[in-house]
């Protein structure tokens, strides 16, 4: 996503990107890592190519810490577990690695396979209500052009006023 037009990576480039992201996350001390959520190069801030407080979903990586610990997952959630795991990890470990230069193109809540056997509009709505109750002001769930939009309010930088 660094250029003005997105392009698909080759298999070798994808493997290198995955490995590099995992090593960067491990080096930063993050146990959960992922990539940008949308393939729109206009959303990339080129002077800020990664984040430590953004949610990761779709394709998610997990790194064990020195003690063998891994992020906690709410096993009752079937559809929105990545959002909950990100917020839980931000609360417990204070860090989630988000590589903003790359993304995996995906449809939300529409793909076949995986958990599609459990997914329904009612289940998704129930999980959204649960997340809103659990995380209160730290999460915003909105709809934009028939797509779900998730925003997390978990600042990790002090505001600078000049």
C-alpha positions in Angstrom: 0.0 0.0 0.0 3.0 2.3 0.0 2.6 3.3 -3.6 -0.4 5.2 -5.1 -1.8 1.9 -6.4 -2.0 -1.4 -4.5 -0.6 -4.6 -5.9 -0.8 -8.2 -4.9 2.4 -9.7 -3.4 3.9 -12.8 -4.8 4.1 -15.9 -2.5 7.7 -15.2 -1.7 7.0 -11.5 -0.9 4.0 -12.6 1.3 6.1 -15.0 3.3 8.8 -12.4 3.8 6.1 -9.8 4.9 4.6 -12.3 7.4 8.0 -13.2 8.8 9.1 -9.6 9.0 5.8 -8.6 10.8 6.2 -11.4 13.3 9.8 -10.5 14.1 8.9 -6.8 14.4 6.0 -7.6 16.8 8.3 -9.9 18.8 11.0 -7.2 19.0 8.5 -4.6 20.2 7.1 -7.0 22.8 3.7 -7.4 21.2 2.0 -10.8 21.4 -0.7 -10.0 18.8 0.0 -8.6 15.4 -1.8 -8.0 12.1 -2.2 -5.7 9.2 -4.2 -2.8 7.9 -8.0 -3.4 7.6 -8.6 -1.7 4.3 -6.6 -1.7 1.0 -6.9 2.0 0.5 -3.4 3.7 0.1 -4.9 7.1 1.0 -5.4 5.8 4.5 -1.7 5.1 5.0 0.3 7.7 6.8 3.7 7.2 5.2 5.5 8.8 8.2 3.7 6.4 10.5 3.9 2.9 8.9 2.9 0.9 11.9 0.7 1.3 14.9 0.7 -0.1 18.4 -2.9 0.6 19.4 -5.0 -0.4 16.3 -7.2 -3.4 16.2 -6.2 -6.4 14.1 -8.6 -8.7 12.4 -9.0 -11.1 9.5 -5.5 -12.4 9.4 -4.0 -12.2 12.9 -0.6 -13.4 14.1 0.2 -14.5 17.7 3.7 -14.5 19.3 4.4 -16.2 22.5 6.2 -14.0 25.0 9.3 -15.1 27.0 7.2 -16.9 29.6 5.1 -18.7 26.9 2.1 -16.5 27.4 -0.3 -15.8 24.6 -3.2 -13.3 24.2 -6.5 -14.2 25.8 -9.4 -15.1 23.5 -13.1 -15.1 24.6 -14.1 -18.5 23.3 -17.8 -17.6 23.6 -17.4 -15.0 20.7 -17.5 -16.6 17.3 -17.6 -13.6 14.9 -16.1 -10.6 16.7 -13.4 -12.3 18.7 -10.5 -10.5 17.0 -11.8 -7.1 18.2 -12.2 -8.4 21.8 -8.8 -10.0 21.7 -7.2 -6.8 20.5 -8.7 -4.7 23.3 -8.0 -7.4 25.9 -4.3 -7.5 24.7 -4.1 -3.7 24.8 -5.4 -3.8 28.4 -3.1 -6.7 29.5 0.1 -6.1 27.5 -0.5 -2.5 26.4 0.7 -3.3 22.8 -0.6 -4.7 19.6 1.5 -4.5 16.4 -0.3 -3.3 13.3 1.7 -3.2 10.1 -0.1 -0.5 8.1 1.8 -0.9 4.9 0.1 -4.2 4.0 -3.4 -5.6 4.2 -5.3 -8.8 3.5 -8.3 -8.0 1.3 -11.4 -9.7 2.9 -15.1 -9.4 3.1 -16.5 -9.0 6.6 -19.2 -11.3 7.8 -19.9 -12.7 4.3 -17.2 -15.3 3.6 -18.0 -19.0 3.3 -16.2 -21.6 5.4 -14.6 -21.1 8.8 -17.2 -19.9 11.3 -19.9 -19.3 8.6 -21.8 -22.2 10.1 -22.2 -20.3 13.4 -22.6 -16.8 11.9 -26.0 -15.1 11.6 -27.1 -11.5 11.7 -28.6 -12.1 15.1 -25.4 -13.6 16.4 -23.3 -10.6 15.0 -25.7 -8.1 16.6 -25.5 -9.9 19.9 -21.8 -9.9 19.9 -21.7 -6.2 19.0 -23.9 -5.5 22.0 -21.7 -7.6 24.2 -18.5 -5.8 23.0 -20.1 -2.4 23.5 -21.2 -3.4 27.1 -17.8 -4.8 27.9 -15.6 -2.1 26.4 -17.9 0.9 26.8 -16.2 4.1 25.6 -13.1 2.3 24.2 -15.0 1.0 21.2 -17.2 2.5 18.5 -19.2 0.2 16.2 -20.8 1.9 13.2 -22.1 1.1 9.8 -20.9 2.8 6.7 -22.1 1.8 3.2 -23.5 -1.5 4.5 -20.1 -2.3 6.0 -19.3 -2.5 9.7 -16.8 0.0 10.9 -14.9 -0.5 14.1 -13.0 2.2 15.9 -11.1 1.8 19.0 -10.3 4.6 21.5 -7.2 3.3 23.2 -4.6 6.1 22.9 -1.0 5.2 23.6 0.6 8.6 22.8 0.5 11.8 24.7 -1.2 14.6 22.8 1.2 17.3 21.7 0.1 20.9 21.8 2.3 23.5 20.1 
